[in-house]
Amino acid sequence: MFHARLSITRDDIVAPVSPRLFGSFVEHMGRSVYTGIYEPGHPTATADGFRQDVLDLVRELNPSLIRYPGGNFVSGFRWEDSVGPDRPTRLDVAWHSVETNEVGLHEFADWAESAGVEIMQAVNLGTRGIAEAAALLEYSNHPAGTALSDQRQANGRTEPFGIRVWCLGNEMDGPWQIGHKTAEEYGRLAAETARVMKWVDPTIELVVAGSSNAEMPTFGSWERTVLEHTAELVDHISLHAYYEEKPGDLGSFLASGVGLDRFIGDVAQIIDEVTVEQGLDTSIGISVDEWNVWYQTRFNEVDKEPLFAGDWNTQPRLIEDEYNVSDAVVVGSLLISLLRNSDRVSMANLAQLVNVIAPIRSEPNGPAWRQTTFFPFALTATAAHGDVLAATIHSDTYDTREHGTVDLLDAAVTATDEEIVLFLVNRSSSDPLTLEVDLAGAPADSVLSAQSLFAPEGGDRFAANTVDHQNTVHPVDLTDVTLADDGTAATVVLPALSWSIVRLAAKAAA
């Protein structure tokens, strides 16, 4: 059995927990919208055509804000097509699909309100520019009395949508992106767009596009150039990070959180250098507005060519990855990384919400269900409140191909006056890990609950939840948790290859 020690103190605070760490993403891509959140005629469909069964699962997942409508899709999107009574059908070149525009800004805003989520709106800086972005903002947020705000009212929305967070394009560093630009080209366009948008509505927050991944050949130089143009105008810079298990390298996959830590740290350093060089007294957050496990190798080598060579279809089945136990443990570890870096990460979006590399799956005219990755996200989003506490880890280690020597334990801790919550991952694929928790600086009264997600009976780490077997993988009670009588120490035995959450009642201050 492996061993680790975790020490915390109430006074060592990383940052307050931001609900925006637990965002998600709905793109007009594949079946994310159509037969995902929206399917008129489905047995559970509401009067406006949205699936109630999916909405119930979204509420249980508990995301805070939803990025919309893309993604690669937005770089070829005409927002005017998605409002008003006459909706043209268009080709979506980004995903070789047909977009009916049946669901647009008004419909999505109504759905977001019913789901209790904030909208994070992206504008098209691929095929369009300053004027179109400013027009969409005016349409959305200006109260009344202009052509665009009056058009919104005529289309059924009297009050403004009040969208606060806006993305200045998407992955503009990527040659796959419609309207792909150099850092200099994009930086200039983003700066001028940001300036005009804040003239239209000074209350908004703007996210400038950073690198699409840490392996981009322009990573680092892209951030620096873009921020040199935009640092005094924007509030956040994006970071996109996807991870997958490579053949024969489970160890590196389970340490994906280490890779995310480094990616965040590198971007944070560039932000600091640019703001110091420009003499700016400003704080630019890191928006991890696309992150997840995504088997991109499989998509690029198997699925992409027939998709782009075939017919133009509506709602094609596109990157509907089926997630197993290992994937869920990694998603839990990536959430731990986001919490650990909450002093720099201002928001984050699990990409995506339904069907497309998503925690929720649905079938047309059929059921909706939770993938394995649903559980760590839902439980973390629900339990993480108050402050993130610095966690000192001393753990047995293992060697990885991609990340060097890595702790077997991954952990984050949040605390309120009433509760201390431990988020824990055992990266060992073979053995349990005994964790000693030093609570002398944050004593507890009792164990409120403890749950763990790991391979079901038989130990199959590839077990998944499917349309025919929707409850194969789910959290179970973690019974091997003991708390010292004085509340200053706890022992937790973590199953092999597991994500766990332990909730402790905080001892009242003397």
C-alpha positions as CSV (number, residue, x, y, z in Angstrom):
1,M,0.0,0.0,0.0
2,F,1.2,3.5,-0.8
3,H,1.2,6.4,1.6
4,A,0.8,10.2,1.5
5,R,0.5,13.1,4.0
6,L,-1.6,16.2,3.5
7,S,-1.3,19.3,5.7
8,I,-3.6,22.4,5.7
9,T,-4.2,25.5,7.8
10,R,-7.1,27.9,7.7
11,D,-4.9,30.9,7.4
12,D,-3.1,29.8,4.3
13,I,-5.6,30.8,1.6
14,V,-4.9,30.6,-2.1
15,A,-8.0,32.5,-3.2
16,P,-11.8,32.5,-2.7
17,V,-13.6,29.8,-4.6
18,S,-15.1,31.4,-7.8
19,P,-18.3,29.8,-9.0
20,R,-17.1,30.6,-12.5
21,L,-14.5,27.8,-12.2
22,F,-17.4,25.4,-12.9
23,G,-18.5,26.6,-16.3
24,S,-19.3,24.5,-19.4
25,F,-19.8,25.0,-23.1
26,V,-22.6,24.6,-25.7
27,E,-21.4,24.9,-29.3
28,H,-23.5,24.6,-32.4
29,M,-21.6,21.4,-33.2
30,G,-22.7,17.8,-33.6
31,R,-25.6,17.0,-31.3
32,S,-24.8,19.5,-28.6
33,V,-27.8,21.7,-29.3
34,Y,-30.1,19.7,-31.6
35,T,-31.2,16.4,-29.9
36,G,-28.9,17.5,-27.1
37,I,-30.5,20.4,-25.1
38,Y,-33.2,20.9,-27.8
39,E,-35.5,18.4,-29.3
40,P,-39.1,19.3,-30.1
41,G,-41.3,16.2,-30.0
42,H,-39.2,14.4,-27.4
43,P,-41.4,12.9,-24.7
44,T,-39.9,15.3,-22.1
45,A,-39.8,18.4,-24.4
46,T,-41.1,21.6,-22.9
47,A,-43.4,24.0,-24.8
48,D,-40.4,25.7,-26.3
49,G,-38.8,22.5,-27.5
50,F,-36.0,22.0,-24.9
51,R,-35.5,18.6,-23.3
52,Q,-36.6,18.5,-19.7
53,D,-34.6,15.4,-18.9
54,V,-31.4,17.0,-20.1
55,L,-32.2,20.2,-18.3
56,D,-32.7,18.3,-15.1
57,L,-29.2,16.7,-15.5
58,V,-27.7,20.1,-16.3
59,R,-29.1,21.5,-13.0
60,E,-27.7,18.5,-11.2
61,L,-24.3,19.0,-12.9
62,N,-24.5,22.6,-11.6
63,P,-22.4,24.6,-14.1
64,S,-22.2,28.3,-13.4
65,L,-21.8,29.8,-16.9
66,I,-22.0,28.4,-20.4
67,R,-19.8,29.5,-23.3
68,Y,-21.9,29.9,-26.5
69,P,-22.2,29.5,-29.5
70,G,-18.6,28.3,-30.2
71,G,-15.9,27.2,-30.6
72,N,-14.8,26.9,-34.2
73,F,-18.4,27.4,-35.2
74,V,-18.4,31.0,-34.2
75,S,-15.7,32.0,-36.7
76,G,-18.1,31.6,-39.6
77,F,-21.3,32.6,-37.8
78,R,-23.6,35.4,-38.7
79,W,-25.4,36.3,-35.4
80,E,-28.2,38.0,-37.3
81,D,-29.3,34.6,-38.7
82,S,-30.2,33.4,-35.2
83,V,-32.7,36.1,-34.2
84,G,-36.1,37.2,-35.5
85,P,-38.8,35.2,-37.3
86,D,-37.0,34.5,-40.5
87,R,-34.0,32.1,-39.9
88,P,-31.9,31.1,-42.9
89,T,-30.4,27.7,-43.1
90,R,-26.6,27.9,-43.6
91,L,-23.6,25.7,-44.2
92,D,-21.4,25.4,-41.2
93,V,-17.9,25.0,-42.7
94,A,-16.2,24.5,-39.4
95,W,-17.9,21.2,-38.7
96,H,-19.1,20.3,-42.3
97,S,-22.7,20.5,-41.1
98,V,-26.0,22.3,-41.9
99,E,-27.1,24.9,-39.4
100,T,-30.9,25.6,-39.3
101,N,-30.6,28.5,-36.8
102,E,-33.7,27.1,-35.1
103,V,-32.1,27.8,-31.8
104,G,-30.5,31.2,-31.5
105,L,-29.7,33.9,-29.0
106,H,-33.2,34.4,-27.6
107,E,-34.0,30.7,-27.3
108,F,-30.6,29.9,-25.7
109,A,-30.9,32.8,-23.3
110,D,-34.3,31.6,-22.1
111,W,-32.9,28.1,-21.7
112,A,-29.9,29.5,-19.8
113,E,-32.2,31.3,-17.4
114,S,-34.2,28.1,-16.7
115,A,-30.9,26.3,-16.1
116,G,-29.7,29.0,-13.7
117,V,-26.5,29.7,-15.7
118,E,-24.7,32.8,-16.9
119,I,-24.0,33.2,-20.6
120,M,-20.5,33.7,-21.9
121,Q,-20.9,35.0,-25.4
122,A,-18.4,34.6,-28.2
123,V,-18.1,37.0,-31.1
124,N,-16.9,36.2,-34.6
125,L,-13.5,37.6,-35.3
126,G,-12.8,35.1,-38.1
127,T,-14.9,36.2,-41.0
128,R,-16.3,39.4,-39.3
129,G,-15.0,42.1,-37.1
130,I,-15.4,45.3,-35.0
131,A,-18.8,46.5,-36.3
132,E,-20.5,43.1,-36.1
133,A,-19.2,42.5,-32.5
134,A,-20.4,45.9,-31.4
135,A,-23.8,45.4,-33.1
136,L,-24.3,42.1,-31.3
137,L,-23.4,43.7,-28.0
138,E,-25.8,46.6,-28.6
139,Y,-28.6,44.2,-29.6
140,S,-28.0,42.2,-26.5
141,N,-27.3,44.7,-23.8
142,H,-28.6,48.2,-24.7
143,P,-31.9,49.0,-23.0
144,A,-33.9,50.6,-25.8
145,G,-34.2,53.5,-28.2
146,T,-31.8,52.4,-31.0
147,A,-32.4,50.3,-34.1
148,L,-30.7,47.2,-32.7
149,S,-32.2,47.4,-29.2
150,D,-35.6,48.1,-30.7
151,Q,-35.1,45.1,-32.9
152,R,-34.4,42.9,-29.9
153,Q,-37.6,44.1,-28.3
154,A,-39.6,43.5,-31.5
155,N,-38.2,40.0,-31.4
156,G,-39.7,39.4,-28.0
157,R,-37.1,40.5,-25.4
158,T,-38.1,43.7,-23.7
159,E,-35.3,43.8,-21.2
160,P,-31.7,43.5,-22.2
161,F,-30.0,40.1,-22.0
162,G,-27.3,41.7,-19.8
163,I,-24.5,39.4,-21.0
164,R,-21.4,40.3,-19.0
165,V,-18.7,38.0,-20.4
166,W,-17.6,38.2,-24.0
167,C,-15.0,36.1,-25.9
168,L,-13.1,37.9,-28.6
169,G,-13.1,35.1,-31.1
170,N,-11.9,31.5,-30.7
171,E,-8.6,29.8,-31.2
172,M,-7.4,32.4,-33.7
173,D,-3.8,30.9,-33.5
174,G,-5.0,27.7,-35.1
175,P,-4.7,27.1,-38.9
176,W,-7.9,25.0,-38.6
177,Q,-9.8,28.2,-37.6
178,I,-11.9,30.1,-40.2
179,G,-10.1,33.4,-40.5
180,H,-6.9,32.2,-38.8
181,K,-4.6,35.1,-38.1
182,T,-1.1,35.8,-36.9
183,A,-0.6,37.1,-33.4
184,E,0.0,40.6,-34.7
185,E,-3.1,40.5,-36.9
186,Y,-5.3,39.1,-34.2
187,G,-3.8,41.4,-31.4
188,R,-4.6,44.5,-33.4
189,L,-8.2,43.3,-34.3
190,A,-8.9,42.2,-30.7
191,A,-7.7,45.5,-29.3
192,E,-9.8,47.6,-31.6
193,T,-12.9,45.4,-31.0
194,A,-12.4,45.4,-27.3
195,R,-12.1,49.2,-27.3
196,V,-15.4,49.7,-29.2
197,M,-17.2,47.1,-27.2
198,K,-16.3,48.7,-23.9
199,W,-17.4,52.1,-25.3
200,V,-20.8,50.4,-26.0
201,D,-21.0,48.8,-22.6
202,P,-18.3,49.6,-20.0
203,T,-19.6,46.9,-17.6
204,I,-18.7,43.9,-19.7
205,E,-15.7,41.6,-19.2
206,L,-13.6,40.6,-22.3
207,V,-11.7,37.4,-22.9
208,V,-8.9,37.6,-25.5
209,A,-7.9,34.4,-27.3
210,G,-4.7,32.7,-26.0
211,S,-3.1,29.6,-27.4
212,S,-5.2,26.6,-28.4
213,N,-2.9,24.3,-26.6
214,A,0.6,24.3,-25.0
215,E,2.1,22.4,-28.0
216,M,1.3,25.1,-30.5
217,P,4.6,26.3,-32.1
218,T,3.6,29.9,-31.4
219,F,2.7,29.3,-27.7
220,G,4.2,31.9,-25.5
221,S,5.1,34.3,-28.3
222,W,1.3,34.4,-29.2
223,E,0.3,35.4,-25.7
224,R,3.0,38.0,-25.4
225,T,2.2,39.7,-28.7
226,V,-1.6,39.6,-28.2
227,L,-1.3,41.0,-24.7
228,E,1.1,43.7,-25.8
229,H,-1.9,45.0,-27.9
230,T,-4.7,44.2,-25.5
231,A,-3.5,44.1,-21.8
232,E,-5.0,47.4,-20.9
233,L,-8.3,46.6,-22.6
234,V,-9.2,43.0,-21.6
235,D,-10.0,41.2,-18.4
236,H,-9.0,37.6,-19.2
237,I,-6.9,35.6,-21.6
238,S,-8.0,32.1,-22.7
239,L,-6.2,28.8,-22.4
240,H,-7.5,25.6,-24.0
241,A,-6.3,22.2,-22.7
242,Y,-7.4,18.7,-23.7
243,Y,-5.9,15.4,-22.5
244,E,-6.1,11.8,-23.7
245,E,-4.6,8.4,-22.8
246,K,-1.8,7.5,-25.2
247,P,-1.2,3.8,-25.9
248,G,0.9,2.3,-23.1
249,D,1.1,5.5,-21.0
250,L,-1.6,5.5,-18.4
251,G,0.8,7.1,-15.9
252,S,1.2,10.3,-17.9
253,F,-2.6,10.5,-18.5
254,L,-3.3,10.2,-14.8
255,A,-0.9,13.1,-14.2
256,S,-2.6,15.4,-16.7
257,G,-3.2,17.8,-13.9
258,V,0.5,18.4,-13.7
259,G,0.5,19.4,-17.3
260,L,-2.4,21.8,-16.7
261,D,-0.6,23.3,-13.7
262,R,2.5,24.0,-15.8
263,F,0.4,25.5,-18.7
264,I,-1.4,27.8,-16.3
265,G,1.9,28.8,-14.7
266,D,3.5,29.6,-18.0
267,V,0.6,31.8,-19.1
268,A,0.6,33.5,-15.7
269,Q,4.3,34.4,-16.0
270,I,3.7,36.0,-19.4
271,I,0.8,38.0,-18.1
272,D,3.0,39.3,-15.2
273,E,5.9,40.2,-17.5
274,V,3.7,42.1,-20.0
275,T,1.8,44.0,-17.4
276,V,5.0,45.0,-15.6
277,E,6.6,46.1,-18.9
278,Q,3.6,48.2,-19.7
279,G,3.4,49.7,-16.2
280,L,-0.2,48.4,-15.8
281,D,-1.7,48.1,-12.4
282,T,-4.2,45.5,-13.6
283,S,-5.1,41.9,-13.0
284,I,-5.7,39.7,-16.1
285,G,-7.3,36.4,-15.3
286,I,-6.8,33.1,-17.1
287,S,-9.9,31.7,-18.7
288,V,-9.5,28.0,-19.2
289,D,-12.6,28.1,-21.3
290,E,-12.1,24.8,-23.0
291,W,-10.8,21.8,-21.1
292,N,-11.6,18.1,-20.9
293,V,-10.5,14.6,-21.8
294,W,-10.8,14.4,-25.6
295,Y,-9.4,11.5,-27.7
296,Q,-8.2,13.9,-30.4
297,T,-5.9,11.3,-32.0
298,R,-8.9,9.0,-32.7
299,F,-10.9,11.9,-34.1
300,N,-8.1,13.1,-36.3
301,E,-7.0,9.7,-37.6
302,V,-10.4,7.9,-37.9
303,D,-13.4,10.2,-37.7
304,K,-12.4,13.6,-39.2
305,E,-11.8,12.6,-42.9
306,P,-15.1,10.9,-43.5
307,L,-17.0,13.7,-41.7
308,F,-15.4,16.4,-43.9
309,A,-15.6,14.3,-47.1
310,G,-19.2,13.2,-46.7
311,D,-22.6,14.8,-47.1
312,W,-23.7,17.9,-45.4
313,N,-25.9,16.8,-42.5
314,T,-27.7,18.4,-39.6
315,Q,-26.7,17.3,-36.1
316,P,-24.1,14.7,-37.2
317,R,-22.7,12.4,-34.4
318,L,-19.5,14.2,-33.7
319,I,-16.8,13.4,-31.1
320,E,-19.3,11.6,-28.8
321,D,-16.5,10.1,-26.7
322,E,-17.6,7.4,-24.2
323,Y,-15.9,8.1,-20.9
324,N,-14.5,5.4,-18.6
325,V,-13.3,5.3,-15.0
326,S,-9.8,6.5,-15.9
327,D,-11.2,9.5,-17.7
328,A,-13.4,10.4,-14.8
329,V,-10.4,10.3,-12.4
330,V,-8.5,12.6,-14.7
331,V,-11.4,15.0,-15.0
332,G,-11.4,15.1,-11.2
333,S,-7.7,15.8,-11.1
334,L,-8.1,18.6,-13.6
335,L,-10.7,20.1,-11.4
336,I,-8.2,19.9,-8.5
337,S,-5.7,21.8,-10.7
338,L,-8.2,24.5,-11.4
339,L,-8.9,24.9,-7.7
340,R,-5.2,24.8,-6.8
341,N,-4.6,27.7,-9.4
342,S,-7.7,29.7,-8.4
343,D,-5.5,32.7,-7.7
344,R,-4.8,32.9,-11.4
345,V,-7.7,31.1,-13.1
346,S,-10.7,33.4,-13.2
347,M,-13.1,31.0,-15.0
348,A,-13.1,27.7,-16.7
349,N,-15.4,25.8,-19.0
350,L,-15.7,22.0,-19.3
351,A,-16.1,21.4,-23.1
352,Q,-18.8,20.5,-23.8
353,L,-22.1,20.0,-21.9
354,V,-24.1,17.5,-23.9
355,N,-23.1,14.7,-26.3
356,V,-20.0,16.4,-27.7
357,I,-17.1,15.2,-25.4
358,A,-19.6,15.7,-22.7
359,P,-20.6,14.6,-19.2
360,I,-24.2,14.3,-20.3
361,R,-25.3,12.0,-23.2
362,S,-28.7,11.8,-24.8
363,E,-30.4,9.8,-27.6
364,P,-32.9,11.3,-30.1
365,N,-36.4,10.4,-28.8
366,G,-34.6,8.4,-26.1
367,P,-33.0,8.7,-22.7
368,A,-30.4,11.1,-21.2
369,W,-27.8,9.8,-18.8
370,R,-24.7,10.7,-16.8
371,Q,-21.2,9.8,-18.2
372,T,-18.5,8.8,-15.7
373,T,-17.1,12.4,-15.9
374,F,-20.4,13.8,-14.7
375,F,-19.8,12.9,-11.1
376,P,-16.5,14.6,-10.2
377,F,-17.7,17.8,-11.8
378,A,-21.2,17.8,-10.2
379,L,-19.9,17.0,-6.7
380,T,-17.0,19.5,-6.9
381,A,-19.2,22.3,-8.3
382,T,-21.7,21.7,-5.5
383,A,-19.2,21.3,-2.6
384,A,-16.4,23.8,-3.3
385,H,-17.3,27.0,-1.5
386,G,-15.5,29.6,0.7
387,D,-11.7,29.6,0.2
388,V,-9.2,27.3,-1.5
389,L,-6.6,26.4,1.1
390,A,-3.0,25.7,0.2
391,A,-2.4,22.0,0.5
392,T,1.1,20.7,1.4
393,I,1.6,17.2,0.0
394,H,4.2,14.6,0.9
395,S,3.5,11.5,-1.1
396,D,5.0,8.4,-2.6
397,T,5.7,9.0,-6.2
398,Y,6.0,7.4,-9.6
399,D,7.7,8.2,-12.9
400,T,5.9,9.3,-16.0
401,R,7.0,9.6,-19.6
402,E,5.6,13.2,-20.1
403,H,5.7,14.8,-16.7
404,G,8.7,13.4,-14.9
405,T,8.3,12.2,-11.3
406,V,4.8,12.8,-10.0
407,D,3.0,12.4,-6.6
408,L,0.6,9.5,-6.4
409,L,-1.7,11.8,-4.4
410,D,-3.4,14.8,-6.0
411,A,-5.4,17.0,-3.7
412,A,-7.2,20.3,-3.2
413,V,-9.0,21.7,-0.2
414,T,-11.8,24.2,0.3
415,A,-13.2,25.6,3.5
416,T,-16.0,27.7,4.9
417,D,-16.7,28.5,8.5
418,E,-18.8,25.4,8.6
419,E,-17.1,22.8,6.4
420,I,-13.8,21.6,5.1
421,V,-13.8,19.6,1.9
422,L,-11.0,17.4,0.6
423,F,-10.9,16.6,-3.1
424,L,-8.5,13.6,-3.6
425,V,-7.1,11.5,-6.4
426,N,-5.1,8.3,-6.0
427,R,-3.1,8.0,-9.3
428,S,-1.9,4.5,-8.6
429,S,-3.6,2.1,-11.0
430,S,-2.8,-0.9,-8.8
431,D,-2.9,-0.1,-5.1
432,P,-4.8,1.8,-2.4
433,L,-3.2,4.8,-0.9
434,T,-3.3,5.6,2.9
435,L,-3.6,9.3,3.4
436,E,-2.8,11.0,6.7
437,V,-4.4,14.4,6.9
438,D,-2.9,17.0,9.3
439,L,-5.8,19.1,10.5
440,A,-4.1,20.9,13.3
441,G,-4.4,24.2,11.5
442,A,-8.0,23.4,10.5
443,P,-9.6,21.1,13.0
444,A,-12.8,19.2,12.3
445,D,-15.7,18.0,14.4
446,S,-17.0,15.1,12.4
447,V,-17.1,13.4,9.0
448,L,-20.2,14.6,7.2
449,S,-19.8,12.4,4.1
450,A,-17.2,10.6,2.0
451,Q,-17.6,9.3,-1.5
452,S,-15.3,7.8,-4.1
453,L,-15.4,6.9,-7.8
454,F,-13.3,4.0,-8.9
455,A,-13.7,0.8,-11.0
456,P,-16.8,-1.2,-10.2
457,E,-16.6,-4.8,-8.9
458,G,-14.1,-6.7,-11.0
459,G,-11.7,-3.7,-11.3
460,D,-12.4,-2.8,-15.0
461,R,-11.0,0.7,-15.4
462,F,-12.6,0.9,-18.9
463,A,-16.1,0.5,-17.4
464,A,-18.4,3.2,-18.7
465,N,-22.1,4.3,-18.6
466,T,-23.9,3.7,-21.8
467,V,-27.4,4.0,-23.1
468,D,-28.1,0.3,-22.2
469,H,-26.2,0.4,-18.9
470,Q,-26.5,3.9,-17.5
471,N,-25.5,3.3,-13.9
472,T,-22.4,1.0,-14.2
473,V,-20.1,3.6,-12.8
474,H,-21.1,6.0,-10.0
475,P,-19.7,7.3,-6.7
476,V,-20.0,5.0,-3.7
477,D,-19.6,5.6,0.0
478,L,-16.0,5.7,1.2
479,T,-16.1,3.9,4.5
480,D,-12.4,3.9,5.4
481,V,-12.3,7.4,6.9
482,T,-11.4,8.0,10.5
483,L,-11.1,11.3,12.4
484,A,-9.0,11.7,15.6
485,D,-11.0,12.5,18.8
486,D,-9.6,16.0,18.9
487,G,-10.3,16.6,15.3
488,T,-6.7,17.5,14.4
489,A,-5.9,14.5,12.2
490,A,-7.7,12.1,9.8
491,T,-6.9,9.0,7.9
492,V,-8.4,8.1,4.5
493,V,-7.7,5.0,2.5
494,L,-8.1,5.9,-1.1
495,P,-8.9,3.0,-3.5
496,A,-6.6,2.4,-6.5
497,L,-7.3,4.7,-9.5
498,S,-9.9,6.8,-7.7
499,W,-11.3,10.3,-7.3
500,S,-12.8,11.0,-3.8
501,I,-14.5,13.8,-1.9
502,V,-14.5,13.9,1.9
503,R,-16.6,16.6,3.7
504,L,-15.7,17.4,7.3
505,A,-17.7,19.6,9.7
506,A,-15.3,22.4,10.8
507,K,-14.7,22.8,14.5
508,A,-16.0,26.2,15.7
509,A,-13.3,28.6,16.8
510,A,-12.8,28.7,20.6
